[in-house]
Amino acid sequence: MGGKDSRQSVEDHKDFSETEASRYITIGGKRCELDPKATYVMQDRRGLWFQATRKPRIFDNDWTPNKVPLVAKTEQGFVRAVQTPVRRPWKEAVFHVGDAQGRDIGDE
């Protein structure tokens, strides 16, 4: 194959900067750093988690494209999108960040 490995190391990922004040949320036992402007987190039908600055709307049978994936560090030190089993209909898996603090929303 010879192509460049598409995985990023934690050091290369700006979201894991230790110099900035950080906000975190727990999803499926994984601690995920939130963008300082994020106000909502949501899960799509595939089980992937995203964050958004505005309340998401449904567009083309999915969430609006204006969303950013939530990421977490793997045991190997790489950054990956957070994916958990879908436990509720995806249209109901929208959480306000303030309401989700201090609990694991991936287990609900």
N, CA, C and O atoms as CSV, one atom per row, in Angstrom:
chain,resi,resn,atom,element,x,y,z
A,1,MET,N,N,0.822,-1.176,0.000
A,1,MET,CA,C,0.000,0.000,0.000
A,1,MET,C,C,0.874,1.250,0.000
A,1,MET,O,O,0.673,2.135,-0.833
A,2,GLY,N,N,1.833,1.344,0.909
A,2,GLY,CA,C,2.809,2.407,0.866
A,2,GLY,C,C,2.291,3.797,1.181
A,2,GLY,O,O,3.082,4.740,1.216
A,3,GLY,N,N,0.982,3.965,1.415
A,3,GLY,CA,C,0.435,5.287,1.705
A,3,GLY,C,C,0.719,5.715,3.128
A,3,GLY,O,O,1.076,4.907,3.985
A,4,LYS,N,N,0.555,6.981,3.354
A,4,LYS,CA,C,0.772,7.518,4.693
A,4,LYS,C,C,-0.330,7.017,5.621
A,4,LYS,O,O,-1.497,6.964,5.233
A,5,ASP,N,N,0.036,6.655,6.829
A,5,ASP,CA,C,-0.929,6.189,7.816
A,5,ASP,C,C,-1.877,7.337,8.145
A,5,ASP,O,O,-1.430,8.429,8.494
A,6,SER,N,N,-3.187,7.097,8.036
A,6,SER,CA,C,-4.167,8.160,8.243
A,6,SER,C,C,-4.389,8.474,9.714
A,6,SER,O,O,-5.073,9.446,10.034
A,7,ARG,N,N,-3.829,7.674,10.619
A,7,ARG,CA,C,-4.002,7.926,12.047
A,7,ARG,C,C,-3.139,9.103,12.477
A,7,ARG,O,O,-2.046,9.323,11.956
A,8,GLN,N,N,-3.660,9.854,13.443
A,8,GLN,CA,C,-2.912,10.986,13.979
A,8,GLN,C,C,-2.477,10.643,15.387
A,8,GLN,O,O,-3.201,9.977,16.126
A,9,SER,N,N,-1.306,11.095,15.753
A,9,SER,CA,C,-0.895,10.908,17.136
A,9,SER,C,C,-1.533,11.993,17.986
A,9,SER,O,O,-1.952,13.028,17.468
A,10,VAL,N,N,-1.606,11.763,19.268
A,10,VAL,CA,C,-2.213,12.725,20.181
A,10,VAL,C,C,-1.492,14.059,20.117
A,10,VAL,O,O,-2.136,15.105,20.201
A,11,GLU,N,N,-0.187,14.051,19.973
A,11,GLU,CA,C,0.576,15.287,19.936
A,11,GLU,C,C,0.196,16.141,18.729
A,11,GLU,O,O,0.284,17.367,18.790
A,12,ASP,N,N,-0.229,15.501,17.621
A,12,ASP,CA,C,-0.579,16.231,16.416
A,12,ASP,C,C,-1.992,16.795,16.456
A,12,ASP,O,O,-2.339,17.619,15.609
A,13,HIS,N,N,-2.802,16.386,17.393
A,13,HIS,CA,C,-4.205,16.781,17.405
A,13,HIS,C,C,-4.407,17.988,18.304
A,13,HIS,O,O,-4.157,17.919,19.507
A,14,LYS,N,N,-4.858,19.088,17.729
A,14,LYS,CA,C,-4.971,20.343,18.475
A,14,LYS,C,C,-6.003,20.287,19.589
A,14,LYS,O,O,-5.900,21.054,20.547
A,15,ASP,N,N,-7.002,19.401,19.499
A,15,ASP,CA,C,-8.047,19.354,20.520
A,15,ASP,C,C,-7.538,18.842,21.856
A,15,ASP,O,O,-8.223,19.005,22.866
A,16,PHE,N,N,-6.371,18.234,21.899
A,16,PHE,CA,C,-5.841,17.707,23.145
A,16,PHE,C,C,-4.729,18.596,23.696
A,16,PHE,O,O,-3.831,18.120,24.391
A,17,SER,N,N,-4.793,19.871,23.388
A,17,SER,CA,C,-3.815,20.823,23.905
A,17,SER,C,C,-3.984,20.974,25.411
A,17,SER,O,O,-5.096,21.176,25.900
A,18,GLU,N,N,-2.895,20.876,26.133
A,18,GLU,CA,C,-2.946,21.005,27.584
A,18,GLU,C,C,-2.784,22.453,28.025
A,18,GLU,O,O,-2.870,22.746,29.217
A,19,THR,N,N,-2.553,23.355,27.090
A,19,THR,CA,C,-2.333,24.748,27.464
A,19,THR,C,C,-3.643,25.515,27.608
A,19,THR,O,O,-3.665,26.563,28.252
A,20,GLU,N,N,-4.719,25.030,27.034
A,20,GLU,CA,C,-5.995,25.719,27.091
A,20,GLU,C,C,-6.894,25.079,28.146
A,20,GLU,O,O,-6.792,23.883,28.420
A,21,ALA,N,N,-7.774,25.886,28.732
A,21,ALA,CA,C,-8.769,25.338,29.650
A,21,ALA,C,C,-9.690,24.423,28.847
A,21,ALA,O,O,-10.122,24.785,27.752
A,22,SER,N,N,-9.991,23.251,29.378
A,22,SER,CA,C,-10.737,22.258,28.625
A,22,SER,C,C,-12.038,21.888,29.320
A,22,SER,O,O,-12.141,21.920,30.547
A,23,ARG,N,N,-13.024,21.537,28.513
A,23,ARG,CA,C,-14.276,20.973,29.002
A,23,ARG,C,C,-14.358,19.558,28.469
A,23,ARG,O,O,-13.987,19.294,27.326
A,24,TYR,N,N,-14.845,18.650,29.299
A,24,TYR,CA,C,-14.918,17.249,28.910
A,24,TYR,C,C,-16.321,16.714,29.115
A,24,TYR,O,O,-17.102,17.246,29.904
A,25,ILE,N,N,-16.623,15.650,28.386
A,25,ILE,CA,C,-17.868,14.920,28.560
A,25,ILE,C,C,-17.510,13.438,28.473
A,25,ILE,O,O,-16.569,13.071,27.769
A,26,THR,N,N,-18.241,12.592,29.173
A,26,THR,CA,C,-17.971,11.159,29.161
A,26,THR,C,C,-19.017,10.461,28.307
A,26,THR,O,O,-20.219,10.625,28.517
A,27,ILE,N,N,-18.548,9.684,27.343
A,27,ILE,CA,C,-19.430,8.929,26.460
A,27,ILE,C,C,-18.906,7.505,26.391
A,27,ILE,O,O,-17.784,7.273,25.941
A,28,GLY,N,N,-19.706,6.563,26.831
A,28,GLY,CA,C,-19.309,5.157,26.792
A,28,GLY,C,C,-18.042,4.882,27.571
A,28,GLY,O,O,-17.252,4.020,27.186
A,29,GLY,N,N,-17.839,5.600,28.659
A,29,GLY,CA,C,-16.648,5.419,29.479
A,29,GLY,C,C,-15.414,6.119,28.947
A,29,GLY,O,O,-14.344,6.020,29.549
A,30,LYS,N,N,-15.539,6.828,27.826
A,30,LYS,CA,C,-14.406,7.545,27.232
A,30,LYS,C,C,-14.542,9.031,27.515
A,30,LYS,O,O,-15.611,9.614,27.335
A,31,ARG,N,N,-13.462,9.631,27.953
A,31,ARG,CA,C,-13.449,11.064,28.237
A,31,ARG,C,C,-13.153,11.802,26.936
A,31,ARG,O,O,-12.112,11.587,26.317
A,32,CYS,N,N,-14.071,12.673,26.525
A,32,CYS,CA,C,-13.957,13.389,25.261
A,32,CYS,C,C,-13.871,14.882,25.525
A,32,CYS,O,O,-14.678,15.437,26.270
A,33,GLU,N,N,-12.897,15.521,24.915
A,33,GLU,CA,C,-12.742,16.964,25.063
A,33,GLU,C,C,-13.725,17.675,24.143
A,33,GLU,O,O,-13.874,17.319,22.974
A,34,LEU,N,N,-14.391,18.684,24.691
A,34,LEU,CA,C,-15.348,19.470,23.922
A,34,LEU,C,C,-14.718,20.773,23.456
A,34,LEU,O,O,-13.852,21.339,24.124
A,35,ASP,N,N,-15.165,21.231,22.312
A,35,ASP,CA,C,-14.799,22.560,21.851
A,35,ASP,C,C,-15.367,23.568,22.846
A,35,ASP,O,O,-16.474,23.364,23.342
A,36,PRO,N,N,-14.655,24.643,23.153
A,36,PRO,CA,C,-15.172,25.625,24.117
A,36,PRO,C,C,-16.525,26.222,23.724
A,36,PRO,O,O,-17.278,26.662,24.592
A,37,LYS,N,N,-16.840,26.243,22.433
A,37,LYS,CA,C,-18.102,26.817,21.970
A,37,LYS,C,C,-19.215,25.787,21.817
A,37,LYS,O,O,-20.352,26.166,21.532
A,38,ALA,N,N,-18.933,24.511,21.993
A,38,ALA,CA,C,-19.947,23.467,21.802
A,38,ALA,C,C,-21.035,23.569,22.861
A,38,ALA,O,O,-20.751,23.723,24.048
A,39,THR,N,N,-22.276,23.483,22.418
A,39,THR,CA,C,-23.405,23.513,23.344
A,39,THR,C,C,-24.251,22.251,23.264
A,39,THR,O,O,-25.029,21.975,24.177
A,40,TYR,N,N,-24.112,21.476,22.187
A,40,TYR,CA,C,-24.886,20.244,22.028
A,40,TYR,C,C,-23.980,19.098,21.605
A,40,TYR,O,O,-23.000,19.299,20.889
A,41,VAL,N,N,-24.316,17.897,22.053
A,41,VAL,CA,C,-23.692,16.671,21.557
A,41,VAL,C,C,-24.814,15.763,21.078
A,41,VAL,O,O,-25.902,15.755,21.655
A,42,MET,N,N,-24.549,14.994,20.018
A,42,MET,CA,C,-25.571,14.116,19.474
A,42,MET,C,C,-24.942,12.883,18.855
A,42,MET,O,O,-23.768,12.883,18.486
A,43,GLN,N,N,-25.748,11.827,18.749
A,43,GLN,CA,C,-25.305,10.565,18.162
A,43,GLN,C,C,-26.071,10.354,16.862
A,43,GLN,O,O,-27.275,10.603,16.798
A,44,ASP,N,N,-25.373,9.896,15.828
A,44,ASP,CA,C,-26.074,9.614,14.580
A,44,ASP,C,C,-26.497,8.148,14.545
A,44,ASP,O,O,-26.250,7.403,15.493
A,45,ARG,N,N,-27.127,7.743,13.462
A,45,ARG,CA,C,-27.666,6.378,13.374
A,45,ARG,C,C,-26.580,5.302,13.345
A,45,ARG,O,O,-26.865,4.139,13.631
A,46,ARG,N,N,-25.337,5.668,13.004
A,46,ARG,CA,C,-24.229,4.704,12.995
A,46,ARG,C,C,-23.594,4.537,14.361
A,46,ARG,O,O,-22.777,3.638,14.561
A,47,GLY,N,N,-23.964,5.400,15.311
A,47,GLY,CA,C,-23.394,5.336,16.648
A,47,GLY,C,C,-22.251,6.305,16.868
A,47,GLY,O,O,-21.663,6.321,17.949
A,48,LEU,N,N,-21.918,7.119,15.868
A,48,LEU,CA,C,-20.853,8.112,16.009
A,48,LEU,C,C,-21.389,9.333,16.749
A,48,LEU,O,O,-22.548,9.711,16.578
A,49,TRP,N,N,-20.537,9.948,17.572
A,49,TRP,CA,C,-20.916,11.111,18.373
A,49,TRP,C,C,-20.315,12.381,17.782
A,49,TRP,O,O,-19.182,12.383,17.301
A,50,PHE,N,N,-21.101,13.470,17.827
A,50,PHE,CA,C,-20.705,14.756,17.272
A,50,PHE,C,C,-21.013,15.867,18.265
A,50,PHE,O,O,-21.802,15.688,19.193
A,51,GLN,N,N,-20.379,17.015,18.058
A,51,GLN,CA,C,-20.659,18.210,18.850
A,51,GLN,C,C,-21.029,19.337,17.894
A,51,GLN,O,O,-20.611,19.355,16.737
A,52,ALA,N,N,-21.824,20.280,18.403
A,52,ALA,CA,C,-22.254,21.407,17.579
A,52,ALA,C,C,-22.438,22.635,18.458
A,52,ALA,O,O,-22.697,22.525,19.656
A,53,THR,N,N,-22.300,23.800,17.849
A,53,THR,CA,C,-22.481,25.041,18.599
A,53,THR,C,C,-23.949,25.439,18.670
A,53,THR,O,O,-24.350,26.141,19.599
A,54,ARG,N,N,-24.759,25.004,17.704
A,54,ARG,CA,C,-26.193,25.305,17.702
A,54,ARG,C,C,-26.980,24.006,17.799
A,54,ARG,O,O,-26.453,22.927,17.526
A,55,LYS,N,N,-28.245,24.117,18.191
A,55,LYS,CA,C,-29.084,22.928,18.275
A,55,LYS,C,C,-29.190,22.304,16.882
A,55,LYS,O,O,-29.574,22.981,15.929
A,56,PRO,N,N,-28.851,21.017,16.760
A,56,PRO,CA,C,-28.839,20.394,15.437
A,56,PRO,C,C,-30.252,20.186,14.891
A,56,PRO,O,O,-31.214,20.002,15.637
A,57,ARG,N,N,-30.336,20.224,13.575
A,57,ARG,CA,C,-31.586,19.955,12.877
A,57,ARG,C,C,-31.385,18.763,11.960
A,57,ARG,O,O,-30.256,18.409,11.620
A,58,ILE,N,N,-32.480,18.155,11.568
A,58,ILE,CA,C,-32.410,17.005,10.670
A,58,ILE,C,C,-32.368,17.517,9.237
A,58,ILE,O,O,-33.153,18.377,8.838
A,59,PHE,N,N,-31.427,16.963,8.476
A,59,PHE,CA,C,-31.258,17.339,7.083
A,59,PHE,C,C,-30.911,16.088,6.296
A,59,PHE,O,O,-29.934,15.407,6.611
A,60,ASP,N,N,-31.692,15.780,5.284
A,60,ASP,CA,C,-31.412,14.643,4.405
A,60,ASP,C,C,-31.280,13.345,5.206
A,60,ASP,O,O,-30.372,12.550,4.967
A,61,ASN,N,N,-32.203,13.138,6.168
A,61,ASN,CA,C,-32.278,11.937,7.001
A,61,ASN,C,C,-31.023,11.712,7.851
A,61,ASN,O,O,-30.632,10.574,8.111
A,62,ASP,N,N,-30.407,12.803,8.274
A,62,ASP,CA,C,-29.259,12.773,9.179
A,62,ASP,C,C,-29.206,14.142,9.855
A,62,ASP,O,O,-30.023,15.014,9.558
A,63,TRP,N,N,-28.255,14.331,10.756
A,63,TRP,CA,C,-28.080,15.645,11.363
A,63,TRP,C,C,-27.495,16.598,10.337
A,63,TRP,O,O,-26.847,16.169,9.382
A,64,THR,N,N,-27.721,17.887,10.532
A,64,THR,CA,C,-27.182,18.886,9.618
A,64,THR,C,C,-25.672,18.710,9.495
A,64,THR,O,O,-25.023,18.254,10.437
A,65,PRO,N,N,-25.112,19.064,8.350
A,65,PRO,CA,C,-23.676,18.847,8.156
A,65,PRO,C,C,-22.783,19.714,9.034
A,65,PRO,O,O,-21.574,19.490,9.084
A,66,ASN,N,N,-23.349,20.698,9.725
A,66,ASN,CA,C,-22.554,21.599,10.560
A,66,ASN,C,C,-22.297,20.957,11.926
A,66,ASN,O,O,-22.857,21.388,12.934
A,67,LYS,N,N,-21.454,19.932,11.953
A,67,LYS,CA,C,-21.151,19.208,13.187
A,67,LYS,C,C,-19.696,18.770,13.160
A,67,LYS,O,O,-19.095,18.634,12.094
A,68,VAL,N,N,-19.136,18.551,14.344
A,68,VAL,CA,C,-17.732,18.157,14.482
A,68,VAL,C,C,-17.697,16.851,15.265
A,68,VAL,O,O,-18.348,16.755,16.306
A,69,PRO,N,N,-16.959,15.840,14.802
A,69,PRO,CA,C,-16.918,14.579,15.546
A,69,PRO,C,C,-16.258,14.741,16.910
A,69,PRO,O,O,-15.303,15.502,17.062
A,70,LEU,N,N,-16.775,14.018,17.899
A,70,LEU,CA,C,-16.122,13.930,19.204
A,70,LEU,C,C,-15.028,12.886,19.088
A,70,LEU,O,O,-15.230,11.839,18.474
A,71,VAL,N,N,-13.882,13.159,19.667
A,71,VAL,CA,C,-12.755,12.238,19.570
A,71,VAL,C,C,-12.237,11.897,20.958
A,71,VAL,O,O,-12.421,12.649,21.915
A,72,ALA,N,N,-11.583,10.741,21.040
A,72,ALA,CA,C,-10.965,10.302,22.291
A,72,ALA,C,C,-9.664,9.588,21.954
A,72,ALA,O,O,-9.476,9.112,20.834
A,73,LYS,N,N,-8.775,9.519,22.928
A,73,LYS,CA,C,-7.501,8.825,22.741
A,73,LYS,C,C,-7.706,7.323,22.890
A,73,LYS,O,O,-8.441,6.877,23.771
A,74,THR,N,N,-7.056,6.547,22.030
A,74,THR,CA,C,-7.064,5.096,22.172
A,74,THR,C,C,-5.915,4.688,23.082
A,74,THR,O,O,-5.078,5.514,23.447
A,75,GLU,N,N,-5.880,3.415,23.444
A,75,GLU,CA,C,-4.792,2.911,24.290
A,75,GLU,C,C,-3.440,3.043,23.602
A,75,GLU,O,O,-2.411,3.153,24.269
A,76,GLN,N,N,-3.436,3.033,22.270
A,76,GLN,CA,C,-2.191,3.166,21.518
A,76,GLN,C,C,-1.766,4.627,21.370
A,76,GLN,O,O,-0.696,4.901,20.828
A,77,GLY,N,N,-2.587,5.570,21.844
A,77,GLY,CA,C,-2.222,6.977,21.781
A,77,GLY,C,C,-2.735,7.716,20.563
A,77,GLY,O,O,-2.360,8.866,20.336
A,78,PHE,N,N,-3.590,7.077,19.773
A,78,PHE,CA,C,-4.139,7.732,18.593
A,78,PHE,C,C,-5.492,8.350,18.910
A,78,PHE,O,O,-6.160,7.959,19.867
A,79,VAL,N,N,-5.880,9.309,18.103
A,79,VAL,CA,C,-7.154,9.996,18.269
A,79,VAL,C,C,-8.157,9.374,17.304
A,79,VAL,O,O,-7.887,9.263,16.108
A,80,ARG,N,N,-9.309,8.971,17.822
A,80,ARG,CA,C,-10.348,8.334,17.009
A,80,ARG,C,C,-11.709,8.944,17.322
A,80,ARG,O,O,-11.929,9.459,18.418
A,81,ALA,N,N,-12.607,8.883,16.367
A,81,ALA,CA,C,-13.987,9.312,16.598
A,81,ALA,C,C,-14.632,8.360,17.596
A,81,ALA,O,O,-14.368,7.158,17.580
A,82,VAL,N,N,-15.478,8.903,18.461
A,82,VAL,CA,C,-16.143,8.094,19.480
A,82,VAL,C,C,-17.375,7.443,18.866
A,82,VAL,O,O,-18.207,8.108,18.249
A,83,GLN,N,N,-17.476,6.120,19.048
A,83,GLN,CA,C,-18.619,5.364,18.550
A,83,GLN,C,C,-19.079,4.418,19.644
A,83,GLN,O,O,-18.272,3.691,20.223
A,84,THR,N,N,-20.376,4.426,19.929
A,84,THR,CA,C,-20.960,3.532,20.922
A,84,THR,C,C,-22.179,2.867,20.305
A,84,THR,O,O,-22.703,3.347,19.300
A,85,PRO,N,N,-22.639,1.763,20.895
A,85,PRO,CA,C,-23.869,1.148,20.387
A,85,PRO,C,C,-25.044,2.125,20.508
A,85,PRO,O,O,-25.121,2.908,21.455
A,86,VAL,N,N,-25.936,2.064,19.552
A,86,VAL,CA,C,-27.108,2.937,19.560
A,86,VAL,C,C,-28.118,2.355,20.544
A,86,VAL,O,O,-28.591,1.233,20.361
A,87,ARG,N,N,-28.449,3.112,21.584
A,87,ARG,CA,C,-29.371,2.647,22.626
A,87,ARG,C,C,-30.735,3.325,22.555
A,87,ARG,O,O,-31.664,2.901,23.242
A,88,ARG,N,N,-30.872,4.344,21.758
A,88,ARG,CA,C,-32.143,5.056,21.596
A,88,ARG,C,C,-32.225,5.511,20.149
A,88,ARG,O,O,-31.202,5.567,19.467
A,89,PRO,N,N,-33.423,5.840,19.663
A,89,PRO,CA,C,-33.511,6.352,18.290
A,89,PRO,C,C,-32.598,7.566,18.110
A,89,PRO,O,O,-32.538,8.437,18.977
A,90,TRP,N,N,-31.895,7.618,16.990
A,90,TRP,CA,C,-30.884,8.654,16.802
A,90,TRP,C,C,-31.469,10.055,16.856
A,90,TRP,O,O,-30.764,10.997,17.216
A,91,LYS,N,N,-32.738,10.218,16.508
A,91,LYS,CA,C,-33.349,11.546,16.561
A,91,LYS,C,C,-33.555,12.022,17.995
A,91,LYS,O,O,-33.753,13.214,18.227
A,92,GLU,N,N,-33.511,11.101,18.959
A,92,GLU,CA,C,-33.668,11.459,20.370
A,92,GLU,C,C,-32.330,11.569,21.096
A,92,GLU,O,O,-32.296,11.921,22.275
A,93,ALA,N,N,-31.244,11.276,20.415
A,93,ALA,CA,C,-29.918,11.276,21.049
A,93,ALA,C,C,-29.238,12.634,20.897
A,93,ALA,O,O,-28.141,12.734,20.347
A,94,VAL,N,N,-29.904,13.675,21.392
A,94,VAL,CA,C,-29.357,15.033,21.398
A,94,VAL,C,C,-29.326,15.494,22.840
A,94,VAL,O,O,-30.337,15.419,23.538
A,95,PHE,N,N,-28.169,15.974,23.298
A,95,PHE,CA,C,-28.015,16.398,24.683
A,95,PHE,C,C,-27.417,17.796,24.728
A,95,PHE,O,O,-26.488,18.109,23.984
A,96,HIS,N,N,-27.954,18.626,25.599
A,96,HIS,CA,C,-27.352,19.929,25.858
A,96,HIS,C,C,-26.142,19.678,26.749
A,96,HIS,O,O,-26.232,18.913,27.708
A,97,VAL,N,N,-25.028,20.302,26.450
A,97,VAL,CA,C,-23.780,20.047,27.178
A,97,VAL,C,C,-23.949,20.301,28.671
A,97,VAL,O,O,-23.435,19.528,29.480
A,98,GLY,N,N,-24.645,21.346,29.054
A,98,GLY,CA,C,-24.838,21.646,30.472
A,98,GLY,C,C,-25.607,20.558,31.200
A,98,GLY,O,O,-25.340,20.300,32.374
A,99,ASP,N,N,-26.560,19.910,30.528
A,99,ASP,CA,C,-27.344,18.839,31.139
A,99,ASP,C,C,-26.577,17.528,31.205
A,99,ASP,O,O,-26.901,16.666,32.021
A,100,ALA,N,N,-25.568,17.362,30.362
A,100,ALA,CA,C,-24.850,16.095,30.268
A,100,ALA,C,C,-23.603,16.042,31.142
A,100,ALA,O,O,-22.997,14.978,31.268
A,101,GLN,N,N,-23.204,17.143,31.743
A,101,GLN,CA,C,-21.992,17.161,32.564
A,101,GLN,C,C,-22.159,16.250,33.777
A,101,GLN,O,O,-23.205,16.255,34.425
A,102,GLY,N,N,-21.138,15.480,34.077
A,102,GLY,CA,C,-21.121,14.650,35.271
A,102,GLY,C,C,-21.804,13.307,35.126
A,102,GLY,O,O,-21.951,12.595,36.120
A,103,ARG,N,N,-22.229,12.930,33.931
A,103,ARG,CA,C,-22.820,11.604,33.734
A,103,ARG,C,C,-22.354,11.046,32.401
A,103,ARG,O,O,-21.922,11.789,31.520
A,104,ASP,N,N,-22.444,9.736,32.262
A,104,ASP,CA,C,-22.021,9.066,31.037
A,104,ASP,C,C,-23.222,8.974,30.110
A,104,ASP,O,O,-24.095,8.131,30.313
A,105,ILE,N,N,-23.280,9.824,29.101
A,105,ILE,CA,C,-24.450,9.847,28.230
A,105,ILE,C,C,-24.458,8.710,27.221
A,105,ILE,O,O,-25.494,8.454,26.607
A,106,GLY,N,N,-23.346,8.023,27.029
A,106,GLY,CA,C,-23.307,6.901,26.101
A,106,GLY,C,C,-24.001,5.666,26.632
A,106,GLY,O,O,-24.300,4.754,25.862
A,107,ASP,N,N,-24.264,5.612,27.929
A,107,ASP,CA,C,-24.913,4.451,28.529
A,107,ASP,C,C,-26.410,4.630,28.695
A,107,ASP,O,O,-27.076,3.756,29.250
A,108,GLU,N,N,-26.946,5.734,28.232
A,108,GLU,CA,C,-28.384,5.997,28.418
A,108,GLU,C,C,-29.186,5.517,27.241
A,108,GLU,O,O,-30.409,5.657,27.229
